[in-house]
């Protein structure tokens, strides 16, 4: 009996993409260049078609873990990983003795899982969880808008600056929105701050001494909030903050970039700068301006329902609680151990200056 030696076409395509990815990663490493997600996504699509969801999630995670990954492409990748992770969880919970069709599950391509509406469409985009959550009428909700500046996206990178804005919303008031408090603080990092980061966010070399982070004040603002929201790269931002302050691990965290269907609502881009400019405002430059910009877009109303966008956050489910890892534990210890105490240094500097001036004055009349 002849043995069928015809190679499996799927395996051939898979190996081709893996080889291309290996080559691209090597090139990015050797040239310190940008790594694009194109071939990762194509391979992920192949795995999705074959219903190999674990492989699909792994190849996308491989891209996000590269320090050469294009920051502009990461948001969509993280969003897709979340979708696949949830699908895998549902499938794993399905009874083993039943077919997928019997369990009520429907496997569809990612492209059809979220309906998109063409730019300029007046079609209403329904709140998916509105019927399962507590109605917002009569409630007062408090949202903490977060913008952190950090040295990079790797596990050993750190937060340089943190800006917070506490926003209150009461639907029944004549002026339903009010800013309760704002906060900005800086810290000295173990890793050097890239020059382009300092230029982009207008950071000065003495920021950590002028405005050192106040841990108690930061935690009090988080404690007052019903919801914590951030925008670009919310996953990375949250992980860096939780690594610095582990007590924040259980906060109900949301992403105004992911939880509001911007493209379905007619926006061409989901970046905070582009959305802000679409509302007729200038591009936010500092971390505080970005934190305030998040609060501003939450106050805008949807054209089809006249409901403020803050309701999108109220009716969404929070991000999954972050898992504390040994790597995060070690990084937390490193930051806690090596963090320079800015206020103490400043006090010593001022004290020595005063003493020096007094001694000089005394010697002058000796």
N, C-alpha and C positions, 0 to 999 in steps of 0.2 A: 504494500500500500504506500503510495507516494505521500511524502510529508509536504504539507503546504508551507512553502517558504516565502510567501508573499508578505512583505513587511506591512505592519499596521500603519495606515496613513496618518491617523491621529498621533501616534508615537513619533512619526517622522517630523510632523509639523511642530510638535511639542519640543523635540530636541533642537530643531532649527531655531525656535524662539529662545530657548535657554542658551544656546551658543551665542546668538546675537546679544542677549542680555549680558552674558559674561564678558564679551568683547567691549560692550559699551561701558560697563563698570570699570574695566581695566583702563580704558581710554580716559575716563573721567578722573580716575585715580592718578594716572601718570601726568595728566595735563592740568590737574586741579580745576576741572571744568564742570559744567552743569550736566546732570543726568536727567534725560527726559523720560516720560512714562509711557510713550507710545507702544513699545514692544511688550511692556509689562501688561498693559491694558488688553492688547491683542491676545496674549496668552491667557489672561484671566477670562476673556470672552470665550475662548476655546474650552476652558475648564467649566465655565458656566453652562455652555451648551451640552457638555458631557455630564452635567450634574455632579461634578467633582468640586463641591463647594469648599471643602477644606483646602484643596490645592489653590483654588481661586483666591481665598483669603490669604494664604501663605505668600503667593507671588506678589500680591499687592502690598502686604506687610513688608516684604523684602525691599520694595521700593522706598517706603516711608522710613525705613531704618538706615538708608544710605545718607551720609552727610552731604552728598553731592546732589541730592534730589532737588528739583526745582520747586521753590516755595509756592509759586503760583499754582502748581498742579496738585499740591498736597491736599488741599481742602476737598476736592472732588474725590480723591483716593480714599481719604479718611471716611467720607460720607458713604462710599460704596462698601468699605470694610464693615461699617456699622450695619448696613442693610444685610450683607451676607452673614455676619455674625448672628443677627437676629433670626434669619432664615434657618441657619444651622441649628440654633437653639430650638426652634419650633419643630424641626424635623426629628431632632433627637428625643423630644418629648412625645412624639407620636407613638401610638401602640405598635409593637413589633409584629403583631400577628395580623395587621391590616395593611391593605394597599394604601398608597398615598391618596388615591381617588376616594377611598372609603373614609379617610380621616378628615375630609373637608379641606385639605390643603391644595393650593393651586400653584404650580411652578410656572412662573412666567419670566421672560427676559427682563433684565434690569431696566431696559428702555421703556417698558410698558408698566412698570410698577408705580411710576408717578406721572400723571397726565400733565403735559406741558401745553400752555396756551400761547398762541402767537402774540407778538408785541402789538399792543393796542387793542387786544381783545377785551370785551366787557364781561366775559364769562366769570361768574362768581367762583372763587376757589374756597371750597367748604373747609371749615376747621374739622379735621379728622377726629379729634377727641372731644369735641364740644359737648356731645351728648353723654359722655362718661365722666366729666369733671364737674366740680362744684360751679354753679353759675356765678358770674362775676358781679351781677347786680347786687348792690348793697354792701359790697366788700371794699375794704381799703387794703391794697397790696403794696408792698415795698420791694423795689428792684434795686440791686446793687450792680452798677455798670463797672466793668473791670477792663483796664488796659495795662498790660505789663510789657516792659522792654526787657529783653533777655539777650545774653551773649550769643546764643545759637540754639539749635534744636536737638542737640545730642543730650544724653542723660546727665553728663557732667557739666552742662551749661547752667547758667544762673540768672536770676532776675537782677537787673540793674536798677530799674525804676518801676514804681507801681502807682497808678492813678486810680482812684475810686470815686464814684458819684452815686449817692443814695437818692433814689427817685421814688416819690410816693404817688399813688394813683387811687382816686376815689371817684367812681363813675358818676355818682349822684351830685357831685359838687359843680358849681358854676364854672370854676377853674379846676378841673380834675387833677392836673399835674402840678407837683411842687418838688423842688430840689431841697432835700433836708440837709445834706452835708456833702462836702467834697474833701478829698484827702490826696496828698501826693508825698511820697517818700522815696529815698534812694538808699542804696547800700553799696559798700565796697565788695567787689567780687574777687575770687581767687584767680579766675581767668581774666586775661586782658580784654578790655572792651574794644571791639573793632571800630576803626576810625569812621567807617561808613555809617555805623550805628549811631555814634555820637553826633555826626553831621545830620542824619535823618531826623533824629528826635531832639536835636538841640541840647545835648547833654554837655555839661561843663565838667572839668576835671575835679572840681571841688564839691560836686553835688552831694556826694555821700556825707560830707562834713556839714554842709549847709542845711540839708534836709534829711537827716538820718531816719530810717524807718522806725516807726513806733509800733511795736508788735501789738501792744494792748489796744491801741486805737484801731488798728487794722482789724483785729479779731472782733472788736465790738461792732464795727460796721457790718462785718459778715454776719454776726449774730442777729442784727436787726432786720436783715433782708429775708423776705419770703423766697425770692429767686435771685440767683447770681447769673449774670449774663456777660458774655464777651463775644467778640466777632471773629476776626481772622485767626485761624489755627487755635480754636478754643481747646482742642485736645492737648496741644503742647503747652499752652498757657496755663491750663489747669494743672497739668502734671508738675510743671516747675513750681507753681504756687503751693501745691500740696507737699511737694518735697521740702520746701522751705518751712511751711507751717502744716505739719501733719494733721492737726486738729480740723483742718478744712476738708478733709477727705469725704465727709458725709454731706457736704453742702449740696443743695439742689441746683445743679449747674445746667445752663442752657446756652445755646449758640444762636445769636440773632442772624447769623449767616446761614445756618442749616435749618433752623426751626421755622423761619419765615420763607415761603416759596417765592422768592423774588422774581425768578424768571417766569413763573406762572402768573405773577401779578403784572407782568409787562416790562420788567427791568432787564437790560441787556447784560448786566454784570452783578455779581454778588459781593464784590469787594466794598468795604466800608467807604473808601474814598469816592468810588464811583456812585454809590447810592446817595451819599451826602451831596455830591455835585448835582445829581438828578433832582434833588429837592431845592436846588438853587443856592446852596451854601458852598463856601470855599472848602477846599480839601483840608482836612485836619492835619496839623503838622506835629504837635507834641502829643505825648501820651494822655495828658489831661484833655486836650481837644478831642482826641479819639474817644475817650470815656464819655465826654459830654455829647459827642455826635451819636453814640449809641442811644443815649436817652432821648435825643431829638428825633431820631427816626422812629422810636417806639411811640411817639406822640402823634405821628402822621396817621391819617385815616385812609382806609381802603375805599376806593371809589364805588365798589359795588354794594358794600354793606354800611359804609360810614362808621365802621368800628375802628378804634385806634389799634395800631399794630401790637401794642402791649398785650392785647387779648390773645394774640397768637402764642405768646409765651405762657400765659395763664393756662391755656387749653392744651399745651404740649406736655409730653412726658419728659422728665429730666434725663440727662445723660446718665449712663450706668455708673454706679459708684466705682471710683478708681481702685484698682488693686495695689496694695502696698507691697513692694518687692524688696529683696535684699539690696539690690542696686540703689533703690531710692533711700533705703535706710543708711547706707554707707555715704551717699552724697549728702544727706541731711547732717550726718555727723561731721563730715568735712567742712560744710558751711558753718556749722555751729562752733566748731573748734577754731577755725582760722579767721572768722569774721572779725575785722578790726573794729574796735569800739569807737566810732566817730565822735560822739559827744565828749568822751573822756579826753581824747586827743585834743579837741578844740579847747576844752577847759584848761588843760595844761598849757597849751600854746598862749592863750590869753593871759593866764596867771603869770607865766614866765615873762611875757612882754611887759606887764604892769610892774613886776619886780625889777626888771631890767631898767625901766624908765625911772623908777624911784631911786635905784642905786646911782644911776648917772646924775640925777639931780642932786643927790646928797654929795657926791664927789666934787661936783662943780663948785659947791660952797665950802669945801673942806679946807 
